[in-house]
Amino acid sequence: MTTARIPLTPKKGFRNLGRALQHANYRRFFSGQFLAVIGNWVQTIALGWLVWRLGLSSPFLLGLLAFCSQGPILFFGLFTGVIVDRCDRRRLLIATQCGLTLLMALLALLTFTHSITGNMAIVVALGLGLINAFDLPGRQSLVVDLVVYEDLGNALALNSVIFNGARLIGPALGGFLVDQLGEGWCFALIALSYIPLIMFLLTLRVPPRPLPPREGSIWQEMREGLRFLRQDREALRILLLVGLCSLTSVPYFSFLPMLADKVLRHGAAGAGMLMSSTGVGALIAALRLAWKSHVAAMQPWPLWASLMLALAQIAIGLSHHFWLSGIIAALIGYAILTQNLSSNSLLQHRVPDALRGRLMSFYSMMLIGTVPVGAIVCGVVANAMGLPLTLIIGGLLSLSGSAAIACWSALSQRNQR
């Protein structure tokens, strides 16, 4: 792949690992996210297990849950990216976090009163997905307002340290709470976990960002973002690689309850442990990228990580031993995080700030929005052929697609010469 337009000079030494934390605004944002992200991982286990139980162990309903939770990011991503570029990012995140809190409180109430049904849980998941369609590109875009440009790659890596550090705690905690207290207490605690981040955002002081003039309609601004991708083929290839991995491999997360229960025979606690093992690998990758966040060095990482992810997914489909699957899950986490974070960093350094919200929305569409499409297909195939074979097929498709994108990139470089 070609080099990024703005290569940064790497800093050496231990201080390089957390240099973005020298910025007060980013430190506060970093701290405020931690509990909320733990809550997100608890939600993944608790809501998935609730739907699995209410749906009488249906893999199709797990796929439908993933589709409703993440599908809006795919279908509304073009629109939400324009909104992120048009509005105050801090205020947008305050609104989205308040919305997430209210929905989780409603889900807790319905569960405590035994009024919850599978259909209700799916509807609430759809509401969460609609809010996240605004929250994810807004959160990605806000980071650039909190640090100097040279520390952006390190800030993105530290965000992933939070995300994957919380993955070590949240899934295991979610599995424990489901086993000991039930899903209702999980949802109540998740609602409380958003409050510190809301308080941090309310007191956060972000330098004023001049909003770009509105020279056309929302549709015209959407086309402006698409025009950027047509002109920057390298950014397009990065996005396609992210989308391929999310479509064929990342639905693995949606089927952890089924993998733990039906294949590995370890129940809800086993699903939490597999998620935590995935988080170990991802945390290692995040620390590596935080330490070596030189953008130019990341150019080949998305492709190599995609190939590693495909092979690991094939391996976990072949495994029927819980502890071996846990080791492979760590490799999956390492590959997913390396692929996603290096792609994010490369894209952030290629895009002008006026288009940042739109490009981060495209990134969210590829990263998150394609997952439910893959999850629905995987649910249907898993019903007919079983989950292990479904995982193997997905890994083979990811391997083939990654090789095709690598050939396209090599041909483009040859033509440029």
PEFENPE-V620653 format. One record per residue. N is the residue number from 1. RES is the residue in three letters. PHI is phi in whole degrees, 0 to 359 (none if undefined). OMEGA is omega in whole degrees, -180 to 180 (999 if undefined). Layout:
BEGIN
{{N & RES & PHI & OMEGA} {N & RES & PHI & OMEGA}}
END
This chain:
BEGIN
{{1 & MET & none & -178} {2 & THR & 287 & -178} {3 & THR & 284 & 178} {4 & ALA & 293 & -176} {5 & ARG & 290 & -175} {6 & ILE & 235 & 177} {7 & PRO & 291 & -180} {8 & LEU & 252 & 179} {9 & THR & 277 & -177} {10 & PRO & 289 & 174} {11 & LYS & 258 & -175} {12 & LYS & 250 & 178} {13 & GLY & 101 & -176} {14 & PHE & 297 & -178} {15 & ARG & 296 & 178} {16 & ASN & 298 & -176} {17 & LEU & 298 & -177} {18 & GLY & 228 & -173} {19 & ARG & 293 & 178} {20 & ALA & 294 & -179} {21 & LEU & 288 & 176} {22 & GLN & 289 & 178} {23 & HIS & 270 & -173} {24 & ALA & 301 & -179} {25 & ASN & 298 & -180} {26 & TYR & 292 & 177} {27 & ARG & 302 & -179} {28 & ARG & 292 & 178} {29 & PHE & 295 & 178} {30 & PHE & 302 & -179} {31 & SER & 292 & -176} {32 & GLY & 293 & -177} {33 & GLN & 284 & -165} {34 & PHE & 299 & -179} {35 & LEU & 297 & -180} {36 & ALA & 298 & -179} {37 & VAL & 288 & 173} {38 & ILE & 302 & 178} {39 & GLY & 300 & 178} {40 & ASN & 298 & -180} {41 & TRP & 287 & 174} {42 & VAL & 300 & 179} {43 & GLN & 300 & -180} {44 & THR & 302 & -180} {45 & ILE & 287 & -174} {46 & ALA & 293 & -179} {47 & LEU & 290 & 177} {48 & GLY & 297 & 179} {49 & TRP & 292 & 178} {50 & LEU & 299 & -180} {51 & VAL & 293 & 177} {52 & TRP & 300 & -179} {53 & ARG & 287 & -178} {54 & LEU & 291 & -179} {55 & GLY & 271 & 178} {56 & LEU & 55 & 174} {57 & SER & 60 & -179} {58 & SER & 259 & 176} {59 & PRO & 294 & 178} {60 & PHE & 297 & 180} {61 & LEU & 292 & 174} {62 & LEU & 296 & 176} {63 & GLY & 295 & 178} {64 & LEU & 295 & 177} {65 & LEU & 300 & 179} {66 & ALA & 297 & 180} {67 & PHE & 297 & -179} {68 & CYS & 287 & -180} {69 & SER & 288 & -171} {70 & GLN & 237 & -179} {71 & GLY & 302 & -180} {72 & PRO & 304 & 178} {73 & ILE & 296 & 179} {74 & LEU & 286 & -172} {75 & PHE & 281 & -177} {76 & PHE & 247 & -175} {77 & GLY & 300 & 180} {78 & LEU & 299 & -180} {79 & PHE & 290 & -176} {80 & THR & 294 & 177} {81 & GLY & 297 & 177} {82 & VAL & 296 & -180} {83 & ILE & 298 & 179} {84 & VAL & 299 & 179} {85 & ASP & 289 & -176} {86 & ARG & 268 & -170} {87 & CYS & 239 & 177} {88 & ASP & 287 & -174} {89 & ARG & 294 & -180} {90 & ARG & 296 & -180} {91 & ARG & 295 & 177} {92 & LEU & 299 & -179} {93 & LEU & 292 & 175} {94 & ILE & 300 & -180} {95 & ALA & 296 & -178} {96 & THR & 292 & 180} {97 & GLN & 293 & 176} {98 & CYS & 296 & 178} {99 & GLY & 297 & 178} {100 & LEU & 297 & 179} {101 & THR & 299 & -179} {102 & LEU & 297 & -180} {103 & LEU & 293 & 179} {104 & MET & 291 & 176} {105 & ALA & 296 & 177} {106 & LEU & 296 & 179} {107 & LEU & 296 & 177} {108 & ALA & 296 & -180} {109 & LEU & 298 & 180} {110 & LEU & 297 & -179} {111 & THR & 286 & 179} {112 & PHE & 297 & -178} {113 & THR & 271 & 180} {114 & HIS & 59 & 177} {115 & SER & 265 & -174} {116 & ILE & 289 & 173} {117 & THR & 233 & 178} {118 & GLY & 300 & 179} {119 & ASN & 295 & 178} {120 & MET & 298 & -180} {121 & ALA & 298 & 179} {122 & ILE & 294 & 179} {123 & VAL & 295 & 178} {124 & VAL & 297 & 177} {125 & ALA & 299 & 177} {126 & LEU & 296 & 176} {127 & GLY & 298 & 177} {128 & LEU & 299 & 180} {129 & GLY & 295 & 179} {130 & LEU & 297 & 179} {131 & ILE & 293 & -179} {132 & ASN & 294 & 177} {133 & ALA & 298 & 175} {134 & PHE & 267 & -173} {135 & ASP & 292 & -173} {136 & LEU & 295 & 177} {137 & PRO & 294 & 177} {138 & GLY & 295 & -180} {139 & ARG & 292 & 178} {140 & GLN & 297 & -177} {141 & SER & 285 & -178} {142 & LEU & 295 & -175} {143 & VAL & 303 & -178} {144 & VAL & 294 & 177} {145 & ASP & 277 & -172} {146 & LEU & 255 & -178} {147 & VAL & 224 & 171} {148 & VAL & 287 & -171} {149 & TYR & 300 & -178} {150 & GLU & 293 & -179} {151 & ASP & 260 & -176} {152 & LEU & 297 & -180} {153 & GLY & 300 & 179} {154 & ASN & 293 & 178} {155 & ALA & 296 & 178} {156 & LEU & 295 & 178} {157 & ALA & 294 & 179} {158 & LEU & 293 & 173} {159 & ASN & 302 & 179} {160 & SER & 288 & 174} {161 & VAL & 299 & 176} {162 & ILE & 300 & -175} {163 & PHE & 302 & -175} {164 & ASN & 272 & 170} {165 & GLY & 295 & 176} {166 & ALA & 294 & 178} {167 & ARG & 295 & 176} {168 & LEU & 291 & -175} {169 & ILE & 263 & -170} {170 & GLY & 300 & -177} {171 & PRO & 297 & 178} {172 & ALA & 296 & 177} {173 & LEU & 295 & 178} {174 & GLY & 299 & 178} {175 & GLY & 299 & 179} {176 & PHE & 295 & -179} {177 & LEU & 294 & 177} {178 & VAL & 297 & -180} {179 & ASP & 295 & -171} {180 & GLN & 267 & -172} {181 & LEU & 240 & -177} {182 & GLY & 98 & -175} {183 & GLU & 294 & -176} {184 & GLY & 302 & 179} {185 & TRP & 293 & 175} {186 & CYS & 301 & -177} {187 & PHE & 294 & 178} {188 & ALA & 296 & 180} {189 & LEU & 292 & 177} {190 & ILE & 298 & 179} {191 & ALA & 302 & 179} {192 & LEU & 292 & -176} {193 & SER & 292 & 180} {194 & TYR & 281 & -173} {195 & ILE & 298 & 179} {196 & PRO & 301 & 180} {197 & LEU & 295 & 177} {198 & ILE & 299 & 180} {199 & MET & 295 & 178} {200 & PHE & 297 & -179} {201 & LEU & 293 & 179} {202 & LEU & 295 & -178} {203 & THR & 263 & -179} {204 & LEU & 291 & 179} {205 & ARG & 248 & -178} {206 & VAL & 257 & 177} {207 & PRO & 306 & -179} {208 & PRO & 301 & 179} {209 & ARG & 252 & 179} {210 & PRO & 297 & 180} {211 & LEU & 283 & -180} {212 & PRO & 294 & 178} {213 & PRO & 296 & 180} {214 & ARG & 272 & -175} {215 & GLU & 269 & -180} {216 & GLY & 204 & 179} {217 & SER & 283 & 176} {218 & ILE & 301 & -180} {219 & TRP & 296 & 178} {220 & GLN & 294 & 179} {221 & GLU & 290 & 173} {222 & MET & 299 & 180} {223 & ARG & 296 & 178} {224 & GLU & 297 & 176} {225 & GLY & 295 & 178} {226 & LEU & 294 & 179} {227 & ARG & 296 & 178} {228 & PHE & 300 & 180} {229 & LEU & 292 & 177} {230 & ARG & 294 & -179} {231 & GLN & 277 & -178} {232 & ASP & 252 & -177} {233 & ARG & 294 & 179} {234 & GLU & 294 & 176} {235 & ALA & 299 & 178} {236 & LEU & 297 & 180} {237 & ARG & 296 & 178} {238 & ILE & 300 & -180} {239 & LEU & 297 & 179} {240 & LEU & 296 & 178} {241 & LEU & 293 & 176} {242 & VAL & 299 & -179} {243 & GLY & 296 & 179} {244 & LEU & 299 & -179} {245 & CYS & 296 & -180} {246 & SER & 293 & -178} {247 & LEU & 290 & -171} {248 & THR & 258 & -172} {249 & SER & 241 & -173} {250 & VAL & 291 & 173} {251 & PRO & 305 & 173} {252 & TYR & 312 & -178} {253 & PHE & 296 & -177} {254 & SER & 293 & -174} {255 & PHE & 251 & 177} {256 & LEU & 299 & 176} {257 & PRO & 302 & 180} {258 & MET & 291 & 180} {259 & LEU & 298 & -178} {260 & ALA & 290 & -173} {261 & ASP & 275 & -171} {262 & LYS & 272 & -175} {263 & VAL & 265 & -174} {264 & LEU & 259 & 174} {265 & ARG & 60 & -180} {266 & HIS & 233 & 170} {267 & GLY & 64 & -175} {268 & ALA & 296 & 179} {269 & ALA & 298 & 178} {270 & GLY & 294 & 177} {271 & ALA & 298 & 178} {272 & GLY & 295 & -180} {273 & MET & 292 & 177} {274 & LEU & 296 & 178} {275 & MET & 296 & 179} {276 & SER & 294 & 178} {277 & SER & 297 & 174} {278 & THR & 302 & 179} {279 & GLY & 294 & 177} {280 & VAL & 300 & 179} {281 & GLY & 298 & -180} {282 & ALA & 293 & 179} {283 & LEU & 295 & 176} {284 & ILE & 301 & 179} {285 & ALA & 296 & -180} {286 & ALA & 296 & 179} {287 & LEU & 295 & 178} {288 & ARG & 297 & -179} {289 & LEU & 288 & 176} {290 & ALA & 293 & -180} {291 & TRP & 287 & -178} {292 & LYS & 240 & -174} {293 & SER & 264 & 176} {294 & HIS & 287 & -169} {295 & VAL & 296 & -177} {296 & ALA & 301 & -180} {297 & ALA & 288 & -177} {298 & MET & 276 & -172} {299 & GLN & 308 & -178} {300 & PRO & 276 & -172} {301 & TRP & 297 & -180} {302 & PRO & 304 & -178} {303 & LEU & 291 & -178} {304 & TRP & 297 & 179} {305 & ALA & 293 & 178} {306 & SER & 296 & 178} {307 & LEU & 295 & 179} {308 & MET & 296 & 179} {309 & LEU & 298 & -180} {310 & ALA & 298 & -179} {311 & LEU & 293 & 179} {312 & ALA & 293 & 179} {313 & GLN & 294 & 175} {314 & ILE & 300 & -178} {315 & ALA & 295 & -179} {316 & ILE & 288 & 174} {317 & GLY & 292 & 180} {318 & LEU & 276 & -175} {319 & SER & 276 & 174} {320 & HIS & 234 & 179} {321 & HIS & 249 & -172} {322 & PHE & 299 & -174} {323 & TRP & 288 & 174} {324 & LEU & 295 & 177} {325 & SER & 297 & 177} {326 & GLY & 296 & 178} {327 & ILE & 294 & 179} {328 & ILE & 296 & 178} {329 & ALA & 300 & 177} {330 & ALA & 296 & 177} {331 & LEU & 295 & 177} {332 & ILE & 298 & 179} {333 & GLY & 298 & 178} {334 & TYR & 298 & -178} {335 & ALA & 292 & -179} {336 & ILE & 299 & -177} {337 & LEU & 294 & 179} {338 & THR & 299 & 180} {339 & GLN & 296 & -176} {340 & ASN & 291 & -175} {341 & LEU & 287 & 177} {342 & SER & 295 & 176} {343 & SER & 296 & 179} {344 & ASN & 300 & -178} {345 & SER & 298 & 179} {346 & LEU & 297 & -180} {347 & LEU & 292 & -179} {348 & GLN & 300 & -179} {349 & HIS & 272 & 179} {350 & ARG & 259 & -168} {351 & VAL & 262 & 170} {352 & PRO & 291 & -174} {353 & ASP & 299 & -179} {354 & ALA & 296 & 180} {355 & LEU & 251 & -172} {356 & ARG & 298 & -180} {357 & GLY & 299 & -180} {358 & ARG & 291 & 180} {359 & LEU & 292 & 176} {360 & MET & 293 & 174} {361 & SER & 291 & 175} {362 & PHE & 301 & 179} {363 & TYR & 299 & 178} {364 & SER & 296 & 177} {365 & MET & 299 & -180} {366 & MET & 287 & -176} {367 & LEU & 285 & -174} {368 & ILE & 250 & -172} {369 & GLY & 294 & 179} {370 & THR & 280 & -178} {371 & VAL & 300 & -178} {372 & PRO & 296 & 176} {373 & VAL & 298 & 176} {374 & GLY & 296 & -179} {375 & ALA & 293 & 178} {376 & ILE & 297 & 179} {377 & VAL & 298 & 179} {378 & CYS & 297 & 178} {379 & GLY & 298 & 179} {380 & VAL & 294 & -178} {381 & VAL & 294 & -180} {382 & ALA & 295 & 176} {383 & ASN & 298 & -174} {384 & ALA & 272 & -170} {385 & MET & 239 & -177} {386 & GLY & 92 & -176} {387 & LEU & 291 & -178} {388 & PRO & 304 & -180} {389 & LEU & 293 & 177} {390 & THR & 298 & 179} {391 & LEU & 295 & 180} {392 & ILE & 295 & 179} {393 & ILE & 299 & 179} {394 & GLY & 299 & 178} {395 & GLY & 296 & 179} {396 & LEU & 294 & 178} {397 & LEU & 295 & 179} {398 & SER & 296 & 179} {399 & LEU & 298 & -179} {400 & SER & 294 & -180} {401 & GLY & 295 & 178} {402 & SER & 298 & 179} {403 & ALA & 295 & 179} {404 & ALA & 294 & 179} {405 & ILE & 293 & 177} {406 & ALA & 297 & 178} {407 & CYS & 295 & 178} {408 & TRP & 300 & 179} {409 & SER & 297 & -180} {410 & ALA & 295 & 178} {411 & LEU & 294 & 179} {412 & SER & 295 & 178} {413 & GLN & 295 & 179} {414 & ARG & 294 & 179} {415 & ASN & 293 & 179} {416 & GLN & 293 & 179} {417 & ARG & 285 & 999}}
END
